[in-house]
């Protein structure tokens, strides 16, 4: 694992960072490690440093949350759990507009879903009803908390947060 979970001073989830950035925060005294990974870094003087897996910032950072999750292709994939919304496949995924852009469909969470390449080609420039295809779930805009939980689950980090009693 190349990522480290960063918790705020009050143990609320903040983000994931690279192990290099995590070591910098530890060395500067801005964070404390709560759990270590199995990996170590070998220093030039022959010493070894454990890589943190979960760390907590010493001070509480006040966050100003956005009121919504930004629309990106990556966020659509996270929302849909990297699974095609038509057939349930996981190979060659892309983004599909439920109502095609050529027919006035918007590029938004409510109109875009994850689709595999064959399903996207089969649907082509039609609505799902016209293509005789059905969505497994209705597209929606995720909330901030729902999105973070989905992201942690997709990264496989939810079990570590559950062990700490944070998640």
N, CA, C and O of each residue as an XYZ file, in Angstrom:
668
protein
N       0.855     -1.178      0.000
C       0.000      0.000      0.000
C       0.895      1.233      0.000
O       1.801      1.339      0.826
N       0.654      2.153     -0.906
C       1.466      3.347     -1.025
C       0.802      4.571     -0.426
O       1.345      5.672     -0.521
N      -0.358      4.407      0.189
C      -1.102      5.528      0.720
C      -1.221      5.424      2.234
O      -1.161      4.335      2.803
N      -1.391      6.571      2.871
C      -1.553      6.646      4.318
C      -2.834      7.425      4.607
O      -3.087      8.466      3.999
N      -3.632      6.919      5.528
C      -4.859      7.603      5.936
C      -4.489      8.702      6.921
O      -3.762      8.465      7.886
N      -4.994      9.907      6.670
C      -4.741     11.035      7.575
C      -6.045     11.386      8.275
O      -7.061     11.660      7.637
N      -5.993     11.370      9.597
C      -7.137     11.757     10.414
C      -6.876     13.123     11.021
O      -5.733     13.479     11.308
N      -7.928     13.875     11.213
C      -7.811     15.173     11.852
C      -7.484     14.967     13.337
O      -7.483     13.833     13.816
N      -7.216     16.028     14.049
C      -6.903     15.942     15.466
C      -8.030     15.352     16.288
O      -7.791     14.810     17.367
N      -9.270     15.450     15.789
C     -10.424     14.870     16.491
C     -10.796     13.487     15.943
O     -11.896     12.998     16.199
N      -9.896     12.862     15.200
C     -10.038     11.519     14.630
C     -11.059     11.442     13.497
O     -11.505     10.346     13.159
N     -11.434     12.548     12.914
C     -12.303     12.501     11.738
C     -11.425     12.344     10.503
O     -10.300     12.841     10.465
N     -11.947     11.649      9.495
C     -11.172     11.381      8.287
C     -10.926     12.665      7.503
O     -11.835     13.474      7.321
N      -9.677     12.847      7.036
C      -9.347     13.996      6.198
C      -9.081     13.593      4.755
O      -9.738     14.066      3.828
N      -8.093     12.698      4.584
C      -7.673     12.360      3.230
C      -6.702     11.189      3.278
O      -6.403     10.659      4.349
N      -6.215     10.793      2.109
C      -5.104      9.855      2.029
C      -3.946     10.589      1.369
O      -4.150     11.408      0.473
N      -2.742     10.293      1.813
C      -1.544     10.928      1.265
C      -0.505      9.856      0.968
O      -0.648      8.708      1.390
N       0.529     10.233      0.246
C       1.602      9.287     -0.069
C       2.411      9.002      1.189
O       2.413      9.796      2.129
N       3.094      7.868      1.200
C       3.898      7.517      2.375
C       5.037      8.500      2.564
O       5.471      8.719      3.694
N       5.534      9.098      1.490
C       6.622     10.093      1.606
C       6.139     11.335      2.341
O       6.820     11.847      3.229
N       4.950     11.818      1.962
C       4.381     12.989      2.628
C       4.069     12.659      4.087
O       4.231     13.506      4.965
N       3.623     11.433      4.345
C       3.324     11.014      5.716
C       4.587     11.043      6.572
O       4.549     11.492      7.717
N       5.707     10.567      6.023
C       6.963     10.592      6.785
C       7.404     12.026      7.065
O       7.939     12.310      8.137
N       7.187     12.929      6.117
C       7.546     14.336      6.331
C       6.735     14.928      7.488
O       7.281     15.641      8.330
N       5.435     14.633      7.527
C       4.591     15.141      8.617
C       5.024     14.579      9.967
O       5.010     15.288     10.973
N       5.406     13.305      9.985
C       5.877     12.698     11.233
C       7.181     13.329     11.702
O       7.333     13.649     12.881
N       8.119     13.506     10.779
C       9.429     14.064     11.138
C       9.326     15.508     11.615
O      10.103     15.935     12.469
N       8.375     16.259     11.073
C       8.176     17.654     11.482
C       7.396     17.766     12.786
O       7.260     18.857     13.341
N       6.881     16.630     13.276
C       6.131     16.642     14.527
C       4.704     17.147     14.373
O       4.079     17.542     15.357
N       4.185     17.139     13.156
C       2.834     17.620     12.920
C       1.786     16.520     13.019
O       0.586     16.794     13.015
N       2.249     15.265     13.110
C       1.318     14.134     13.177
C       1.925     13.022     14.006
O       3.131     12.985     14.251
N       1.053     12.108     14.435
C       1.504     10.921     15.139
C       0.953      9.696     14.419
O      -0.170      9.725     13.915
N       1.722      8.640     14.369
C       1.291      7.415     13.703
C       0.430      6.604     14.652
O       0.775      6.420     15.819
N      -0.696      6.120     14.141
C      -1.597      5.279     14.925
C      -1.424      3.810     14.564
O      -1.612      2.933     15.406
N      -1.067      3.545     13.318
C      -0.863      2.179     12.855
C       0.193      2.208     11.758
O       0.220      3.116     10.927
N       1.054      1.209     11.769
C       2.133      1.138     10.789
C       1.881      0.031      9.774
O       1.233     -0.970     10.080
N       2.400      0.221      8.562
C       2.335     -0.803      7.525
C       3.484     -1.779      7.742
O       4.327     -1.573      8.615
N       3.512     -2.834      6.951
C       4.578     -3.828      7.060
C       5.871     -3.347      6.416
O       6.929     -3.928      6.655
N       5.805     -2.318      5.618
C       6.984     -1.823      4.895
C       7.847     -0.919      5.763
O       7.365     -0.282      6.700
N       9.137     -0.877      5.431
C      10.077      0.032      6.079
C      10.902      0.730      5.005
O      11.033      0.239      3.884
N      11.451      1.878      5.367
C      12.342      2.627      4.483
C      13.733      2.539      5.077
O      13.921      2.769      6.272
N      14.714      2.204      4.240
C      16.104      2.108      4.685
C      16.783      3.446      4.450
O      16.799      3.954      3.329
N      17.340      4.012      5.502
C      18.014      5.301      5.418
C      19.482      5.106      5.032
O      20.005      3.993      5.072
N      20.128      6.200      4.663
C      21.528      6.150      4.245
C      22.448      5.732      5.393
O      23.485      5.114      5.150
N      22.091      6.055      6.628
C      22.934      5.694      7.772
C      22.699      4.257      8.243
O      23.272      3.840      9.250
N      21.871      3.500      7.535
C      21.617      2.106      7.887
C      20.403      1.892      8.771
O      20.034      0.748      9.033
N      19.777      2.954      9.236
C      18.600      2.801     10.091
C      17.352      2.550      9.229
O      17.354      2.781      8.020
N      16.297      2.075      9.884
C      15.043      1.800      9.206
C      13.927      2.625      9.832
O      13.895      2.824     11.046
N      13.014      3.103      8.993
C      11.852      3.855      9.458
C      10.610      3.123      8.981
O      10.482      2.794      7.802
N       9.687      2.867      9.919
C       8.434      2.218      9.556
C       7.545      3.201      8.794
O       7.519      4.396      9.089
N       6.824      2.676      7.815
C       5.883      3.485      7.030
C       4.551      3.524      7.762
O       4.008      2.467      8.087
N       4.001      4.716      8.036
C       2.696      4.787      8.708
C       1.567      4.413      7.759
O       1.602      4.730      6.571
N       0.581      3.743      8.296
C      -0.606      3.367      7.534
C      -1.772      4.293      7.893
O      -2.547      4.697      7.026
N      -1.881      4.620      9.175
C      -2.901      5.554      9.661
C      -2.205      6.544     10.575
O      -1.441      6.147     11.454
N      -2.458      7.818     10.377
C      -1.857      8.840     11.231
C      -2.879      9.901     11.586
O      -3.864     10.106     10.876
N      -2.623     10.578     12.712
C      -3.511     11.632     13.199
C      -2.721     12.917     13.327
O      -1.611     12.923     13.859
N      -3.290     13.999     12.842
C      -2.645     15.295     12.987
C      -2.701     15.731     14.445
O      -3.679     15.451     15.138
N      -1.671     16.408     14.911
C      -1.610     16.859     16.300
C      -2.656     17.938     16.552
O      -3.358     17.899     17.562
N      -2.763     18.893     15.648
C      -3.739     19.973     15.793
C      -4.967     19.685     14.949
O      -4.881     19.034     13.908
N      -6.103     20.173     15.404
C      -7.346     20.034     14.653
C      -7.360     21.090     13.546
O      -7.133     22.273     13.798
N      -7.625     20.650     12.335
C      -7.737     21.568     11.210
C      -9.205     21.848     10.980
O     -10.009     20.929     10.822
N      -9.548     23.118     10.962
C     -10.930     23.506     10.708
C     -11.175     23.432      9.212
O     -10.452     24.046      8.427
N     -12.180     22.689      8.823
C     -12.465     22.504      7.404
C     -13.701     23.277      6.989
O     -14.689     23.354      7.720
N     -13.621     23.837      5.819
C     -14.792     24.450      5.210
C     -15.187     23.512      4.086
O     -14.551     23.474      3.033
N     -16.253     22.752      4.328
C     -16.679     21.755      3.364
C     -17.400     22.385      2.183
O     -18.142     23.357      2.322
N     -17.161     21.807      1.037
C     -17.932     22.179     -0.134
C     -19.332     21.612      0.066
O     -19.525     20.660      0.822
N     -20.288     22.195     -0.605
C     -21.650     21.716     -0.429
C     -21.967     20.540     -1.346
O     -23.039     19.946     -1.227
N     -21.057     20.189     -2.259
C     -21.300     19.052     -3.134
C     -19.977     18.457     -3.616
O     -18.927     19.096     -3.549
N     -20.055     17.237     -4.094
C     -18.900     16.544     -4.657
C     -18.720     17.059     -6.083
O     -19.696     17.112     -6.830
N     -17.500     17.442     -6.487
C     -17.311     17.937     -7.847
C     -17.492     16.822     -8.875
O     -17.123     15.674     -8.628
N     -18.056     17.166    -10.017
C     -18.251     16.187    -11.079
C     -16.917     15.940    -11.785
O     -16.323     16.863    -12.342
N     -16.459     14.713    -11.758
C     -15.316     14.275    -12.557
C     -15.589     12.843    -12.985
O     -16.408     12.154    -12.376
N     -14.914     12.401    -14.016
C     -15.082     11.021    -14.466
C     -14.661     10.050    -13.367
O     -15.296      9.013    -13.175
N     -13.601     10.382    -12.654
C     -13.135      9.522    -11.566
C     -14.185      9.408    -10.471
O     -14.399      8.327     -9.923
N     -14.840     10.520    -10.151
C     -15.875     10.490     -9.107
C     -17.100      9.694     -9.540
O     -17.761      9.076     -8.705
N     -17.414      9.699    -10.843
C     -18.500      8.856    -11.353
C     -18.135      7.386    -11.146
O     -18.968      6.585    -10.722
N     -16.876      7.038    -11.453
C     -16.422      5.653    -11.279
C     -16.485      5.238     -9.808
O     -16.896      4.119     -9.498
N     -16.084      6.121     -8.909
C     -16.129      5.816     -7.474
C     -17.573      5.629     -7.037
O     -17.881      4.679     -6.317
N     -18.463      6.518     -7.461
C     -19.881      6.408     -7.092
C     -20.475      5.078     -7.544
O     -21.250      4.463     -6.812
N     -20.111      4.632     -8.753
C     -20.665      3.404     -9.315
C     -19.833      2.170     -8.980
O     -20.091      1.085     -9.502
N     -18.835      2.334     -8.110
C     -18.014      1.216     -7.623
C     -17.252      0.504     -8.745
O     -16.984     -0.694     -8.654
N     -16.906      1.246     -9.800
C     -16.139      0.708    -10.938
C     -16.835     -0.501    -11.560
O     -16.191     -1.484    -11.928
N     -18.163     -0.411    -11.671
C     -18.965     -1.491    -12.252
C     -19.898     -0.876    -13.300
O     -20.474      0.189    -13.080
N     -20.036     -1.551    -14.428
C     -20.954     -1.102    -15.487
C     -22.380     -1.090    -14.947
O     -22.835     -2.078    -14.371
N     -23.080      0.015    -15.130
C     -24.452      0.145    -14.633
C     -25.474     -0.572    -15.503
O     -26.651     -0.630    -15.150
N     -25.040     -1.121    -16.638
C     -25.955     -1.858    -17.507
C     -25.806     -3.369    -17.325
O     -26.797     -4.066    -17.106
N     -24.571     -3.881    -17.413
C     -24.383     -5.344    -17.376
C     -23.655     -5.825    -16.128
O     -23.632     -7.028    -15.867
N     -23.057     -4.920    -15.344
C     -22.327     -5.316    -14.149
C     -20.886     -5.696    -14.414
O     -20.204     -6.189    -13.515
N     -20.405     -5.476    -15.634
C     -19.018     -5.799    -15.973
C     -18.020     -4.835    -15.347
O     -18.389     -3.742    -14.918
N     -16.761     -5.240    -15.296
C     -15.715     -4.408    -14.695
C     -14.560     -4.131    -15.646
O     -13.574     -3.511    -15.246
N     -14.659     -4.574    -16.892
C     -13.569     -4.402    -17.858
C     -13.864     -3.251    -18.818
O     -15.014     -3.039    -19.203
N     -12.840     -2.518    -19.199
C     -12.917     -1.460    -20.217
C     -14.034     -0.469    -19.925
O     -14.936     -0.280    -20.741
N     -13.969      0.160    -18.761
C     -15.038      1.071    -18.336
C     -14.867      2.466    -18.915
O     -13.753      2.945    -19.125
N     -15.994      3.099    -19.164
C     -16.039      4.459    -19.666
C     -17.261      5.147    -19.050
O     -17.975      4.551    -18.244
N     -17.490      6.373    -19.426
C     -18.636      7.126    -18.915
C     -19.687      7.234    -20.020
O     -19.361      7.537    -21.167
N     -20.948      6.985    -19.668
C     -22.050      7.048    -20.623
C     -23.061      8.083    -20.165
O     -23.392      8.151    -18.982
N     -23.550      8.887    -21.094
C     -24.646      9.811    -20.811
C     -25.954      9.048    -20.993
O     -26.214      8.525    -22.076
N     -26.772      8.977    -19.962
C     -28.046      8.261    -20.033
C     -28.912      8.886    -21.127
O     -29.402      8.181    -22.009
N     -29.098     10.184    -21.073
C     -29.723     10.918    -22.173
C     -28.563     11.530    -22.960
O     -27.844     12.375    -22.426
N     -28.366     11.128    -24.204
C     -27.200     11.591    -24.973
C     -27.107     13.109    -25.055
O     -28.117     13.812    -25.076
N     -25.877     13.591    -25.100
C     -25.657     15.037    -25.197
C     -26.309     15.612    -26.456
O     -26.792     16.744    -26.447
N     -26.321     14.827    -27.538
C     -26.917     15.306    -28.789
C     -28.426     15.507    -28.659
O     -29.041     16.167    -29.496
N     -29.018     14.943    -27.616
C     -30.459     15.098    -27.378
C     -30.742     16.007    -26.181
O     -31.842     15.999    -25.629
N     -29.756     16.772    -25.797
C     -29.950     17.742    -24.726
C     -29.571     17.248    -23.347
O     -29.837     17.933    -22.360
N     -28.955     16.075    -23.246
C     -28.531     15.555    -21.957
C     -27.353     16.337    -21.398
O     -26.438     16.702    -22.137
N     -27.373     16.589    -20.126
C     -26.307     17.351    -19.461
C     -25.191     16.430    -18.977
O     -25.404     15.235    -18.772
N     -24.019     16.990    -18.800
C     -22.907     16.268    -18.202
C     -22.968     16.537    -16.705
O     -22.443     17.539    -16.220
N     -23.618     15.626    -15.976
C     -23.806     15.796    -14.537
C     -23.913     14.422    -13.894
O     -24.027     13.408    -14.583
N     -23.874     14.398    -12.555
C     -24.019     13.141    -11.825
C     -25.349     12.466    -12.142
O     -25.422     11.239    -12.197
N     -26.396     13.251    -12.350
C     -27.732     12.701    -12.558
C     -27.932     12.108    -13.952
O     -28.907     11.393    -14.183
N     -27.010     12.398    -14.892
C     -27.177     11.920    -16.258
C     -26.029     11.026    -16.723
O     -26.087     10.500    -17.834
N     -24.997     10.839    -15.916
C     -23.843     10.040    -16.331
C     -23.699      8.804    -15.450
O     -23.915      8.854    -14.239
N     -23.330      7.699    -16.083
C     -23.105      6.447    -15.372
C     -21.849      5.786    -15.921
O     -21.381      6.113    -17.012
N     -21.313      4.851    -15.142
C     -20.198      4.041    -15.597
C     -20.751      2.942    -16.500
O     -21.726      2.273    -16.157
N     -20.117      2.765    -17.653
C     -20.548      1.735    -18.593
C     -19.321      1.085    -19.211
O     -18.301      1.739    -19.427
N     -19.427     -0.205    -19.493
C     -18.322     -0.872    -20.189
C     -18.402     -0.475    -21.667
O     -19.444     -0.032    -22.150
N     -17.301     -0.642    -22.358
C     -17.226     -0.222    -23.749
C     -18.283     -0.910    -24.625
O     -18.930     -0.233    -25.423
N     -18.484     -2.255    -24.501
C     -19.525     -2.886    -25.325
C     -20.930     -2.331    -25.069
O     -21.689     -2.116    -26.015
N     -21.283     -2.098    -23.798
C     -22.612     -1.552    -23.496
C     -22.752     -0.123    -24.017
O     -23.808      0.259    -24.522
N     -21.690      0.659    -23.891
C     -21.724      2.036    -24.374
C     -21.909      2.055    -25.892
O     -22.656      2.883    -26.413
N     -21.237      1.153    -26.602
C     -21.390      1.082    -28.052
C     -22.772      0.571    -28.442
O     -23.353      1.039    -29.421
N     -23.301     -0.385    -27.685
C     -24.629     -0.929    -27.980
C     -25.705      0.145    -27.818
O     -26.626      0.243    -28.628
N     -25.577      0.943    -26.768
C     -26.550      2.002    -26.514
C     -26.432      3.104    -27.557
O     -27.434      3.662    -28.004
N     -25.195      3.409    -27.940
C     -24.892      4.377    -28.992
C     -25.521      5.726    -28.686
O     -25.322      6.246    -27.588
N     -26.262      6.304    -29.597
C     -26.823      7.640    -29.447
C     -28.315      7.557    -29.135
O     -29.115      8.334    -29.655
N     -28.679      6.594    -28.270
C     -30.081      6.368    -27.937
C     -30.260      6.440    -26.424
O     -29.287      6.433    -25.669
N     -31.488      6.508    -26.003
C     -31.783      6.412    -24.578
C     -31.767      4.929    -24.212
O     -31.869      4.086    -25.103
N     -31.642      4.590    -22.943
C     -31.652      3.175    -22.556
C     -32.927      2.449    -23.003
O     -32.870      1.285    -23.399
N     -34.069      3.129    -22.942
C     -35.336      2.507    -23.354
C     -35.316      2.168    -24.846
O     -35.747      1.087    -25.248
N     -34.814      3.097    -25.660
C     -34.739      2.864    -27.100
C     -33.780      1.727    -27.441
O     -34.003      0.985    -28.398
N     -32.713      1.594    -26.653
C     -31.715      0.546    -26.890
C     -32.110     -0.768    -26.213
O     -31.383     -1.757    -26.304
N     -33.251     -0.777    -25.539
C     -33.727     -1.953    -24.789
C     -32.694     -2.385    -23.737
O     -32.405     -3.570    -23.571
N     -32.155     -1.392    -23.041
C     -31.183     -1.624    -21.972
C     -31.747     -1.001    -20.693
O     -32.508     -0.034    -20.742
N     -31.364     -1.567    -19.559
C     -31.891     -1.087    -18.293
C     -30.753     -0.791    -17.328
O     -29.775     -1.536    -17.253
N     -30.891      0.306    -16.592
C     -29.892      0.681    -15.591
C     -30.092     -0.150    -14.332
O     -31.224     -0.350    -13.892
N     -28.993     -0.635    -13.749
C     -29.073     -1.384    -12.493
C     -29.391     -0.474    -11.311
O     -30.000     -0.908    -10.333
N     -28.975      0.795    -11.404
C     -29.308      1.753    -10.352
C     -29.428      3.135    -10.960
O     -28.796      3.442    -11.971
N     -30.234      3.951    -10.343
C     -30.491      5.296    -10.838
C     -29.299      6.205    -10.502
O     -28.834      6.205     -9.362
N     -28.801      6.973    -11.471
C     -27.678      7.880    -11.181
C     -28.120      9.023    -10.267
O     -29.235      9.532    -10.384
N     -27.232      9.414     -9.360
C     -27.536     10.500     -8.421
C     -26.245     11.205     -8.036
O     -25.153     10.671     -8.233
N     -26.374     12.387     -7.494
C     -25.223     13.138     -6.994
C     -24.954     12.697     -5.556
O     -25.820     12.860     -4.696
N     -23.766     12.139     -5.276
C     -23.494     11.681     -3.907
C     -23.243     12.846     -2.952
O     -22.780     13.912     -3.359
N     -23.553     12.625     -1.686
C     -23.233     13.619     -0.670
C     -21.742     13.489     -0.333
O     -21.105     12.501     -0.698
N     -21.199     14.473      0.353
C     -19.788     14.451      0.727
C     -19.484     13.224      1.580
O     -18.515     12.514      1.309
N     -20.291     12.962      2.599
C     -20.014     11.830      3.491
C     -20.179     10.497      2.764
O     -19.378      9.583      2.960
N     -21.205     10.380      1.930
C     -21.399      9.151      1.157
C     -20.210      8.916      0.226
O     -19.746      7.786      0.077
N     -19.723      9.982     -0.393
C     -18.603      9.864     -1.321
C     -17.330      9.416     -0.608
O     -16.610      8.559     -1.121
N     -17.040      9.982      0.569
C     -15.847      9.573      1.317
C     -15.938      8.118      1.752
O     -14.941      7.397      1.711
N     -17.124      7.677      2.169
C     -17.283      6.273      2.563
C     -17.075      5.352      1.365
O     -16.425      4.315      1.492
N     -17.617      5.715      0.206
C     -17.418      4.921     -1.007
C     -15.949      4.874     -1.404
O     -15.426      3.829     -1.790
N     -15.297      6.024     -1.302
C     -13.881      6.098     -1.676
C     -13.028      5.232     -0.751
O     -12.134      4.522     -1.213
N     -13.301      5.288      0.543
C     -12.550      4.466      1.497
C     -12.793      2.976      1.247
O     -11.871      2.166      1.341
N     -14.024      2.626      0.932
C     -14.349      1.230      0.652
C     -13.628      0.762     -0.605
O     -13.076     -0.338     -0.629
N     -13.629      1.592     -1.655
C     -12.949      1.242     -2.903
C     -11.444      1.116     -2.726
O     -10.814      0.287     -3.383
N     -10.859      1.925     -1.849
C      -9.422      1.851     -1.587
C      -9.077      0.722     -0.625
O      -7.903      0.402     -0.440
N     -10.091      0.118     -0.012
C      -9.850     -0.959      0.933
C      -9.373     -0.465      2.292
O      -8.769     -1.214      3.059
N      -9.648      0.798      2.581
C      -9.178      1.391      3.828
C     -10.243      1.421      4.912
O      -9.964      1.821      6.043
N     -11.464      1.004      4.581
C     -12.546      1.078      5.554
C     -12.308      0.176      6.761
O     -12.724      0.523      7.866
N     -11.650     -0.974      6.583
C     -11.417     -1.881      7.718
C     -10.461     -1.265      8.741
O     -10.598     -1.511      9.940
N      -9.495     -0.467      8.279
C      -8.580      0.185      9.216
C      -9.284      1.277      9.996
O      -9.026      1.462     11.185
N     -10.168      1.998      9.335
C     -10.923      3.040     10.026
C     -11.910      2.422     11.027
O     -12.159      3.000     12.085
N     -12.468      1.261     10.698
C     -13.384      0.571     11.626
C     -12.621      0.097     12.867
O     -13.143      0.161     13.980
N     -11.373     -0.382     12.672
C     -10.568     -0.823     13.810
C     -10.304      0.318     14.774
O     -10.253      0.119     15.987
N     -10.136      1.525     14.222
C      -9.866      2.689     15.059
C     -11.151      3.291     15.653
O     -11.088      4.173     16.509
N     -12.306      2.811     15.196
C     -13.575      3.346     15.681
C     -13.931      4.670     15.056
O     -14.744      5.413     15.606
N     -13.332      4.991     13.901
C     -13.582      6.254     13.236
C     -14.694      6.131     12.223
O     -15.444      7.084     12.011
N     -14.815      4.991     11.599
C     -15.692      4.769     10.439
C     -16.884      3.964     10.834
O     -17.738      3.673      9.996
